[in-house]
């Protein structure tokens, strides 16, 4: 088990069972945590940043057709 009391349920002897042939690296592409949580390693946050950008873009489009309040 990892330090801090958390262990990946898909890790077996240091290997990832979700992404065969890869070492367990929580947040890597293919991991079920990928894009769901913010990680200290910014390279693991690319999908989350893309989701955020799409949400901001779609939010701007929705507000364009609405009348502005006075």
N, CA, C and O atoms as a CHARMM CRD file, in Angstrom:
* protein
*
  280
    1    1 UNK  N      0.84100  -1.18200   0.00000 PROA 1      0.00000
    2    1 UNK  CA     0.00000   0.00000   0.00000 PROA 1      0.00000
    3    1 UNK  C      0.88500   1.24300   0.00000 PROA 1      0.00000
    4    1 UNK  O      1.97000   1.24500   0.58000 PROA 1      0.00000
    5    2 UNK  N      0.41400   2.28500  -0.64900 PROA 2      0.00000
    6    2 UNK  CA     1.16800   3.52100  -0.76100 PROA 2      0.00000
    7    2 UNK  C      1.17200   4.27800   0.56300 PROA 2      0.00000
    8    2 UNK  O      0.30300   4.08200   1.41300 PROA 2      0.00000
    9    3 UNK  N      2.16600   5.14400   0.71900 PROA 3      0.00000
   10    3 UNK  CA     2.22700   5.97700   1.92000 PROA 3      0.00000
   11    3 UNK  C      1.00400   6.88100   1.95800 PROA 3      0.00000
   12    3 UNK  O      0.54000   7.33800   0.91300 PROA 3      0.00000
   13    4 UNK  N      0.49100   7.13700   3.11700 PROA 4      0.00000
   14    4 UNK  CA    -0.68000   7.98900   3.23500 PROA 4      0.00000
   15    4 UNK  C     -1.96200   7.19100   3.30500 PROA 4      0.00000
   16    4 UNK  O     -3.03600   7.77700   3.44300 PROA 4      0.00000
   17    5 UNK  N     -1.88800   5.87500   3.21400 PROA 5      0.00000
   18    5 UNK  CA    -3.06500   5.04300   3.39200 PROA 5      0.00000
   19    5 UNK  C     -3.89500   4.79800   2.14600 PROA 5      0.00000
   20    5 UNK  O     -4.94900   4.16800   2.23500 PROA 5      0.00000
   21    6 UNK  N     -3.45900   5.27100   0.99200 PROA 6      0.00000
   22    6 UNK  CA    -4.22800   5.04500  -0.22600 PROA 6      0.00000
   23    6 UNK  C     -3.45700   4.10300  -1.13500 PROA 6      0.00000
   24    6 UNK  O     -2.24200   4.22400  -1.28700 PROA 6      0.00000
   25    7 UNK  N     -4.16700   3.17600  -1.72800 PROA 7      0.00000
   26    7 UNK  CA    -3.56200   2.27700  -2.69900 PROA 7      0.00000
   27    7 UNK  C     -4.52000   2.07700  -3.85600 PROA 7      0.00000
   28    7 UNK  O     -5.72700   1.96200  -3.64600 PROA 7      0.00000
   29    8 UNK  N     -4.01100   2.03400  -5.04900 PROA 8      0.00000
   30    8 UNK  CA    -4.85000   1.84800  -6.23100 PROA 8      0.00000
   31    8 UNK  C     -5.36700   0.41200  -6.26800 PROA 8      0.00000
   32    8 UNK  O     -4.57700  -0.52700  -6.16300 PROA 8      0.00000
   33    9 UNK  N     -6.67400   0.22600  -6.41400 PROA 9      0.00000
   34    9 UNK  CA    -7.21800  -1.13000  -6.45900 PROA 9      0.00000
   35    9 UNK  C     -6.84300  -1.89200  -7.73100 PROA 9      0.00000
   36    9 UNK  O     -7.03000  -3.10700  -7.80100 PROA 9      0.00000
   37   10 UNK  N     -6.31400  -1.18600  -8.73900 PROA 10     0.00000
   38   10 UNK  CA    -5.93700  -1.81800 -10.01100 PROA 10     0.00000
   39   10 UNK  C     -4.44500  -2.10100 -10.09800 PROA 10     0.00000
   40   10 UNK  O     -3.96200  -2.58100 -11.12300 PROA 10     0.00000
   41   11 UNK  N     -3.70900  -1.80700  -9.02500 PROA 11     0.00000
   42   11 UNK  CA    -2.27200  -2.02500  -8.99300 PROA 11     0.00000
   43   11 UNK  C     -1.96700  -3.38800  -8.39400 PROA 11     0.00000
   44   11 UNK  O     -2.46800  -3.73700  -7.32500 PROA 11     0.00000
   45   12 UNK  N     -1.14900  -4.14200  -9.08500 PROA 12     0.00000
   46   12 UNK  CA    -0.72600  -5.44500  -8.59800 PROA 12     0.00000
   47   12 UNK  C      0.77700  -5.55800  -8.81800 PROA 12     0.00000
   48   12 UNK  O      1.24500  -5.58600  -9.95600 PROA 12     0.00000
   49   13 UNK  N      1.51200  -5.62100  -7.74900 PROA 13     0.00000
   50   13 UNK  CA     2.97900  -5.70300  -7.80800 PROA 13     0.00000
   51   13 UNK  C      3.58200  -4.57200  -8.63000 PROA 13     0.00000
   52   13 UNK  O      4.52200  -4.78500  -9.39600 PROA 13     0.00000
   53   14 UNK  N      3.04400  -3.37800  -8.47100 PROA 14     0.00000
   54   14 UNK  CA     3.57400  -2.20500  -9.16700 PROA 14     0.00000
   55   14 UNK  C      3.09200  -2.03800 -10.59300 PROA 14     0.00000
   56   14 UNK  O      3.43500  -1.04700 -11.23800 PROA 14     0.00000
   57   15 UNK  N      2.30700  -2.97300 -11.10900 PROA 15     0.00000
   58   15 UNK  CA     1.80700  -2.90700 -12.48400 PROA 15     0.00000
   59   15 UNK  C      0.32900  -2.51600 -12.50500 PROA 15     0.00000
   60   15 UNK  O     -0.42000  -2.84400 -11.58500 PROA 15     0.00000
   61   16 UNK  N     -0.07800  -1.82000 -13.54800 PROA 16     0.00000
   62   16 UNK  CA    -1.46300  -1.38900 -13.70500 PROA 16     0.00000
   63   16 UNK  C     -2.26800  -2.47600 -14.41900 PROA 16     0.00000
   64   16 UNK  O     -1.88600  -2.93400 -15.49600 PROA 16     0.00000
   65   17 UNK  N     -3.36800  -2.87800 -13.82100 PROA 17     0.00000
   66   17 UNK  CA    -4.23500  -3.87000 -14.45800 PROA 17     0.00000
   67   17 UNK  C     -5.21000  -3.23400 -15.44600 PROA 17     0.00000
   68   17 UNK  O     -5.81500  -3.94600 -16.24700 PROA 17     0.00000
   69   18 UNK  N     -5.37800  -1.90500 -15.41000 PROA 18     0.00000
   70   18 UNK  CA    -6.24900  -1.20600 -16.35900 PROA 18     0.00000
   71   18 UNK  C     -5.51600  -0.90800 -17.66400 PROA 18     0.00000
   72   18 UNK  O     -6.12200  -0.89900 -18.73600 PROA 18     0.00000
   73   19 UNK  N     -4.21200  -0.66500 -17.56800 PROA 19     0.00000
   74   19 UNK  CA    -3.37900  -0.37900 -18.73200 PROA 19     0.00000
   75   19 UNK  C     -2.26600  -1.42600 -18.73000 PROA 19     0.00000
   76   19 UNK  O     -1.19200  -1.19100 -18.17600 PROA 19     0.00000
   77   20 UNK  N     -2.52100  -2.58200 -19.34800 PROA 20     0.00000
   78   20 UNK  CA    -1.55900  -3.69300 -19.31300 PROA 20     0.00000
   79   20 UNK  C     -0.16400  -3.29900 -19.79900 PROA 20     0.00000
   80   20 UNK  O      0.00200  -2.57700 -20.78300 PROA 20     0.00000
   81   21 UNK  N      0.81200  -3.79600 -19.07900 PROA 21     0.00000
   82   21 UNK  CA     2.20200  -3.55400 -19.45200 PROA 21     0.00000
   83   21 UNK  C      2.76700  -2.24300 -18.95300 PROA 21     0.00000
   84   21 UNK  O      3.91500  -1.92000 -19.25800 PROA 21     0.00000
   85   22 UNK  N      1.99700  -1.47400 -18.19300 PROA 22     0.00000
   86   22 UNK  CA     2.45900  -0.19200 -17.68300 PROA 22     0.00000
   87   22 UNK  C      2.56000  -0.22500 -16.16600 PROA 22     0.00000
   88   22 UNK  O      1.75400  -0.87800 -15.50400 PROA 22     0.00000
   89   23 UNK  N      3.53900   0.47000 -15.61500 PROA 23     0.00000
   90   23 UNK  CA     3.60100   0.56600 -14.15700 PROA 23     0.00000
   91   23 UNK  C      2.42800   1.40600 -13.65100 PROA 23     0.00000
   92   23 UNK  O      1.95400   2.29900 -14.35200 PROA 23     0.00000
   93   24 UNK  N      1.96900   1.12400 -12.45100 PROA 24     0.00000
   94   24 UNK  CA     0.87000   1.90000 -11.87200 PROA 24     0.00000
   95   24 UNK  C      1.36200   3.31900 -11.60000 PROA 24     0.00000
   96   24 UNK  O      2.32200   3.52400 -10.85600 PROA 24     0.00000
   97   25 UNK  N      0.69300   4.29100 -12.21100 PROA 25     0.00000
   98   25 UNK  CA     1.01700   5.70500 -12.06200 PROA 25     0.00000
   99   25 UNK  C     -0.30900   6.45600 -12.00500 PROA 25     0.00000
  100   25 UNK  O     -0.78300   6.93600 -13.03400 PROA 25     0.00000
  101   26 UNK  N     -0.92200   6.56900 -10.81800 PROA 26     0.00000
  102   26 UNK  CA    -2.24400   7.18800 -10.71300 PROA 26     0.00000
  103   26 UNK  C     -2.33800   8.51700 -11.45100 PROA 26     0.00000
  104   26 UNK  O     -1.51600   9.41300 -11.25700 PROA 26     0.00000
  105   27 UNK  N     -3.35400   8.62500 -12.29900 PROA 27     0.00000
  106   27 UNK  CA    -3.57600   9.82600 -13.09000 PROA 27     0.00000
  107   27 UNK  C     -3.04100   9.75100 -14.50100 PROA 27     0.00000
  108   27 UNK  O     -3.30400  10.64500 -15.30600 PROA 27     0.00000
  109   28 UNK  N     -2.28400   8.68800 -14.82600 PROA 28     0.00000
  110   28 UNK  CA    -1.76200   8.58100 -16.19400 PROA 28     0.00000
  111   28 UNK  C     -2.92300   8.33900 -17.16500 PROA 28     0.00000
  112   28 UNK  O     -4.00100   7.90600 -16.75700 PROA 28     0.00000
  113   29 UNK  N     -2.69800   8.61800 -18.43500 PROA 29     0.00000
  114   29 UNK  CA    -3.71500   8.37400 -19.44400 PROA 29     0.00000
  115   29 UNK  C     -4.08200   6.89200 -19.42600 PROA 29     0.00000
  116   29 UNK  O     -3.20500   6.02900 -19.47200 PROA 29     0.00000
  117   30 UNK  N     -5.38300   6.60100 -19.35900 PROA 30     0.00000
  118   30 UNK  CA    -5.85900   5.22600 -19.26500 PROA 30     0.00000
  119   30 UNK  C     -6.30100   4.86700 -17.86400 PROA 30     0.00000
  120   30 UNK  O     -7.10500   3.95400 -17.67600 PROA 30     0.00000
  121   31 UNK  N     -5.78100   5.57600 -16.88400 PROA 31     0.00000
  122   31 UNK  CA    -6.17000   5.36500 -15.48600 PROA 31     0.00000
  123   31 UNK  C     -7.58400   5.90300 -15.28400 PROA 31     0.00000
  124   31 UNK  O     -7.94600   6.92800 -15.86200 PROA 31     0.00000
  125   32 UNK  N     -8.38300   5.22200 -14.47000 PROA 32     0.00000
  126   32 UNK  CA    -9.74600   5.70600 -14.24900 PROA 32     0.00000
  127   32 UNK  C     -9.77500   7.03500 -13.49500 PROA 32     0.00000
  128   32 UNK  O    -10.82400   7.67700 -13.43700 PROA 32     0.00000
  129   33 UNK  N     -8.66500   7.45800 -12.92400 PROA 33     0.00000
  130   33 UNK  CA    -8.59600   8.75700 -12.25300 PROA 33     0.00000
  131   33 UNK  C     -8.26100   9.88600 -13.22400 PROA 33     0.00000
  132   33 UNK  O     -8.41400  11.06200 -12.89200 PROA 33     0.00000
  133   34 UNK  N     -7.80000   9.52400 -14.43300 PROA 34     0.00000
  134   34 UNK  CA    -7.38100  10.50400 -15.43800 PROA 34     0.00000
  135   34 UNK  C     -8.52600  11.44200 -15.78400 PROA 34     0.00000
  136   34 UNK  O     -9.58800  10.99400 -16.21800 PROA 34     0.00000
  137   35 UNK  N     -8.31900  12.73900 -15.59600 PROA 35     0.00000
  138   35 UNK  CA    -9.32300  13.72900 -15.94300 PROA 35     0.00000
  139   35 UNK  C    -10.39200  13.93800 -14.89400 PROA 35     0.00000
  140   35 UNK  O    -11.27700  14.77200 -15.08600 PROA 35     0.00000
  141   36 UNK  N    -10.34300  13.21700 -13.80000 PROA 36     0.00000
  142   36 UNK  CA   -11.35700  13.36500 -12.74900 PROA 36     0.00000
  143   36 UNK  C    -10.85500  14.16600 -11.56300 PROA 36     0.00000
  144   36 UNK  O    -11.64700  14.76500 -10.83500 PROA 36     0.00000
  145   37 UNK  N     -9.55200  14.18000 -11.36500 PROA 37     0.00000
  146   37 UNK  CA    -8.96300  14.83400 -10.20700 PROA 37     0.00000
  147   37 UNK  C     -7.78300  15.68700 -10.63100 PROA 37     0.00000
  148   37 UNK  O     -7.18400  15.44900 -11.67900 PROA 37     0.00000
  149   38 UNK  N     -7.45100  16.67500  -9.82400 PROA 38     0.00000
  150   38 UNK  CA    -6.29300  17.51600 -10.07900 PROA 38     0.00000
  151   38 UNK  C     -5.09600  16.87700  -9.38600 PROA 38     0.00000
  152   38 UNK  O     -5.16100  16.51000  -8.21300 PROA 38     0.00000
  153   39 UNK  N     -4.00300  16.75000 -10.13300 PROA 39     0.00000
  154   39 UNK  CA    -2.78100  16.15300  -9.62000 PROA 39     0.00000
  155   39 UNK  C     -1.69100  17.21300  -9.51300 PROA 39     0.00000
  156   39 UNK  O     -1.71200  18.21200 -10.23200 PROA 39     0.00000
  157   40 UNK  N     -0.74800  16.98800  -8.61800 PROA 40     0.00000
  158   40 UNK  CA     0.38100  17.89500  -8.46300 PROA 40     0.00000
  159   40 UNK  C      1.18900  17.95400  -9.75400 PROA 40     0.00000
  160   40 UNK  O      1.67700  19.02000 -10.13000 PROA 40     0.00000
  161   41 UNK  N      1.33500  16.81900 -10.43600 PROA 41     0.00000
  162   41 UNK  CA     2.04400  16.73900 -11.71600 PROA 41     0.00000
  163   41 UNK  C      1.12300  17.30600 -12.80400 PROA 41     0.00000
  164   41 UNK  O      0.15800  16.65200 -13.20100 PROA 41     0.00000
  165   42 UNK  N      1.41400  18.50500 -13.27900 PROA 42     0.00000
  166   42 UNK  CA     0.54500  19.20000 -14.23400 PROA 42     0.00000
  167   42 UNK  C      0.32000  18.41500 -15.52500 PROA 42     0.00000
  168   42 UNK  O     -0.71200  18.59700 -16.17000 PROA 42     0.00000
  169   43 UNK  N      1.25200  17.54700 -15.92100 PROA 43     0.00000
  170   43 UNK  CA     1.08100  16.77700 -17.14900 PROA 43     0.00000
  171   43 UNK  C     -0.10700  15.81800 -17.04600 PROA 43     0.00000
  172   43 UNK  O     -0.63000  15.37100 -18.06700 PROA 43     0.00000
  173   44 UNK  N     -0.53400  15.50100 -15.83300 PROA 44     0.00000
  174   44 UNK  CA    -1.66300  14.59700 -15.63600 PROA 44     0.00000
  175   44 UNK  C     -3.00000  15.33600 -15.61200 PROA 44     0.00000
  176   44 UNK  O     -4.04900  14.71300 -15.45400 PROA 44     0.00000
  177   45 UNK  N     -2.96800  16.65500 -15.76800 PROA 45     0.00000
  178   45 UNK  CA    -4.18100  17.46300 -15.69600 PROA 45     0.00000
  179   45 UNK  C     -4.67700  17.93800 -17.05700 PROA 45     0.00000
  180   45 UNK  O     -5.60900  18.74000 -17.12100 PROA 45     0.00000
  181   46 UNK  N     -4.08100  17.46600 -18.13900 PROA 46     0.00000
  182   46 UNK  CA    -4.43200  17.94700 -19.47500 PROA 46     0.00000
  183   46 UNK  C     -5.90800  17.72000 -19.79100 PROA 46     0.00000
  184   46 UNK  O     -6.57200  18.63000 -20.28800 PROA 46     0.00000
  185   47 UNK  N     -6.43100  16.53800 -19.51600 PROA 47     0.00000
  186   47 UNK  CA    -7.82400  16.24800 -19.83200 PROA 47     0.00000
  187   47 UNK  C     -8.76600  17.12700 -19.00800 PROA 47     0.00000
  188   47 UNK  O     -9.77500  17.60600 -19.52500 PROA 47     0.00000
  189   48 UNK  N     -8.44800  17.34000 -17.74800 PROA 48     0.00000
  190   48 UNK  CA    -9.26700  18.18200 -16.88800 PROA 48     0.00000
  191   48 UNK  C     -9.27500  19.62000 -17.39800 PROA 48     0.00000
  192   48 UNK  O    -10.31200  20.28200 -17.38000 PROA 48     0.00000
  193   49 UNK  N     -8.11900  20.10100 -17.85200 PROA 49     0.00000
  194   49 UNK  CA    -8.02800  21.46000 -18.40600 PROA 49     0.00000
  195   49 UNK  C     -8.84500  21.57900 -19.69400 PROA 49     0.00000
  196   49 UNK  O     -9.47400  22.60900 -19.93400 PROA 49     0.00000
  197   50 UNK  N     -8.83900  20.52000 -20.53400 PROA 50     0.00000
  198   50 UNK  CA    -9.63200  20.53300 -21.76400 PROA 50     0.00000
  199   50 UNK  C    -11.12100  20.59400 -21.43500 PROA 50     0.00000
  200   50 UNK  O    -11.86700  21.34300 -22.06600 PROA 50     0.00000
  201   51 UNK  N    -11.55600  19.80900 -20.45000 PROA 51     0.00000
  202   51 UNK  CA   -12.96100  19.83200 -20.03300 PROA 51     0.00000
  203   51 UNK  C    -13.35100  21.22400 -19.54300 PROA 51     0.00000
  204   51 UNK  O    -14.42300  21.73100 -19.87200 PROA 51     0.00000
  205   52 UNK  N    -12.47700  21.82800 -18.76200 PROA 52     0.00000
  206   52 UNK  CA   -12.73600  23.16300 -18.21500 PROA 52     0.00000
  207   52 UNK  C    -12.87200  24.18300 -19.34900 PROA 52     0.00000
  208   52 UNK  O    -13.77200  25.02300 -19.32200 PROA 52     0.00000
  209   53 UNK  N    -11.98600  24.11300 -20.33800 PROA 53     0.00000
  210   53 UNK  CA   -12.02600  25.04900 -21.46800 PROA 53     0.00000
  211   53 UNK  C    -13.30800  24.87300 -22.27100 PROA 53     0.00000
  212   53 UNK  O    -13.92100  25.85700 -22.68300 PROA 53     0.00000
  213   54 UNK  N    -13.72000  23.61600 -22.49900 PROA 54     0.00000
  214   54 UNK  CA   -14.97200  23.37000 -23.23400 PROA 54     0.00000
  215   54 UNK  C    -16.16300  23.90400 -22.46400 PROA 54     0.00000
  216   54 UNK  O    -17.07100  24.48200 -23.06100 PROA 54     0.00000
  217   55 UNK  N    -16.18000  23.72300 -21.15800 PROA 55     0.00000
  218   55 UNK  CA   -17.29100  24.19800 -20.33400 PROA 55     0.00000
  219   55 UNK  C    -17.37800  25.72300 -20.37400 PROA 55     0.00000
  220   55 UNK  O    -18.47100  26.28400 -20.45300 PROA 55     0.00000
  221   56 UNK  N    -16.23000  26.38800 -20.32000 PROA 56     0.00000
  222   56 UNK  CA   -16.21900  27.84500 -20.38500 PROA 56     0.00000
  223   56 UNK  C    -16.69400  28.32800 -21.74400 PROA 56     0.00000
  224   56 UNK  O    -17.42700  29.31400 -21.82500 PROA 56     0.00000
  225   57 UNK  N    -16.29200  27.65100 -22.81100 PROA 57     0.00000
  226   57 UNK  CA   -16.70000  28.01800 -24.16700 PROA 57     0.00000
  227   57 UNK  C    -18.19700  27.81600 -24.35200 PROA 57     0.00000
  228   57 UNK  O    -18.87500  28.68600 -24.89800 PROA 57     0.00000
  229   58 UNK  N    -18.72000  26.68200 -23.90500 PROA 58     0.00000
  230   58 UNK  CA   -20.15000  26.42800 -24.06900 PROA 58     0.00000
  231   58 UNK  C    -20.96200  27.36700 -23.19200 PROA 58     0.00000
  232   58 UNK  O    -22.07800  27.72800 -23.56800 PROA 58     0.00000
  233   59 UNK  N    -20.45300  27.77100 -22.05300 PROA 59     0.00000
  234   59 UNK  CA   -21.13400  28.72000 -21.18500 PROA 59     0.00000
  235   59 UNK  C    -21.21500  30.08900 -21.84000 PROA 59     0.00000
  236   59 UNK  O    -22.22800  30.77500 -21.71000 PROA 59     0.00000
  237   60 UNK  N    -20.15500  30.50100 -22.54900 PROA 60     0.00000
  238   60 UNK  CA   -20.14300  31.78000 -23.25100 PROA 60     0.00000
  239   60 UNK  C    -21.15800  31.77200 -24.38500 PROA 60     0.00000
  240   60 UNK  O    -21.84400  32.77200 -24.59800 PROA 60     0.00000
  241   61 UNK  N    -21.27100  30.66000 -25.12500 PROA 61     0.00000
  242   61 UNK  CA   -22.20100  30.55200 -26.23500 PROA 61     0.00000
  243   61 UNK  C    -23.64200  30.63900 -25.75100 PROA 61     0.00000
  244   61 UNK  O    -24.47700  31.26300 -26.40700 PROA 61     0.00000
  245   62 UNK  N    -23.94200  30.02200 -24.61400 PROA 62     0.00000
  246   62 UNK  CA   -25.29800  30.02800 -24.09300 PROA 62     0.00000
  247   62 UNK  C    -25.72500  31.42300 -23.67700 PROA 62     0.00000
  248   62 UNK  O    -26.89400  31.77800 -23.83400 PROA 62     0.00000
  249   63 UNK  N    -24.80800  32.22300 -23.15100 PROA 63     0.00000
  250   63 UNK  CA   -25.15600  33.54400 -22.65500 PROA 63     0.00000
  251   63 UNK  C    -25.25300  34.57800 -23.77600 PROA 63     0.00000
  252   63 UNK  O    -25.78300  35.66600 -23.55100 PROA 63     0.00000
  253   64 UNK  N    -24.75700  34.27200 -24.97700 PROA 64     0.00000
  254   64 UNK  CA   -24.77700  35.24000 -26.07000 PROA 64     0.00000
  255   64 UNK  C    -26.17300  35.60000 -26.52200 PROA 64     0.00000
  256   64 UNK  O    -26.41600  36.74700 -26.89700 PROA 64     0.00000
  257   65 UNK  N    -27.10200  34.65200 -26.49900 PROA 65     0.00000
  258   65 UNK  CA   -28.45900  34.90400 -26.98600 PROA 65     0.00000
  259   65 UNK  C    -29.38600  35.50200 -25.94400 PROA 65     0.00000
  260   65 UNK  O    -30.53100  35.82700 -26.25800 PROA 65     0.00000
  261   66 UNK  N    -28.92900  35.65400 -24.73000 PROA 66     0.00000
  262   66 UNK  CA   -29.77100  36.17400 -23.66600 PROA 66     0.00000
  263   66 UNK  C    -29.67300  37.69200 -23.59800 PROA 66     0.00000
  264   66 UNK  O    -28.60000  38.26000 -23.80100 PROA 66     0.00000
  265   67 UNK  N    -30.80700  38.35300 -23.30900 PROA 67     0.00000
  266   67 UNK  CA   -30.75300  39.82800 -23.15400 PROA 67     0.00000
  267   67 UNK  C    -29.95700  40.18600 -21.90700 PROA 67     0.00000
  268   67 UNK  O    -29.97300  39.46300 -20.91100 PROA 67     0.00000
  269   68 UNK  N    -29.27200  41.29900 -21.98200 PROA 68     0.00000
  270   68 UNK  CA   -28.46900  41.74300 -20.83800 PROA 68     0.00000
  271   68 UNK  C    -29.36700  42.44200 -19.82300 PROA 68     0.00000
  272   68 UNK  O    -30.26800  43.19900 -20.18200 PROA 68     0.00000
  273   69 UNK  N    -29.10100  42.17200 -18.55600 PROA 69     0.00000
  274   69 UNK  CA   -29.87000  42.81700 -17.48700 PROA 69     0.00000
  275   69 UNK  C    -29.50200  44.27100 -17.32600 PROA 69     0.00000
  276   69 UNK  O    -28.37600  44.67300 -17.62000 PROA 69     0.00000
  277   70 UNK  N    -30.45800  45.06500 -16.85500 PROA 70     0.00000
  278   70 UNK  CA   -30.18800  46.49800 -16.69000 PROA 70     0.00000
  279   70 UNK  C    -29.81300  46.81700 -15.27200 PROA 70     0.00000
  280   70 UNK  O    -29.55100  47.97600 -14.94800 PROA 70     0.00000
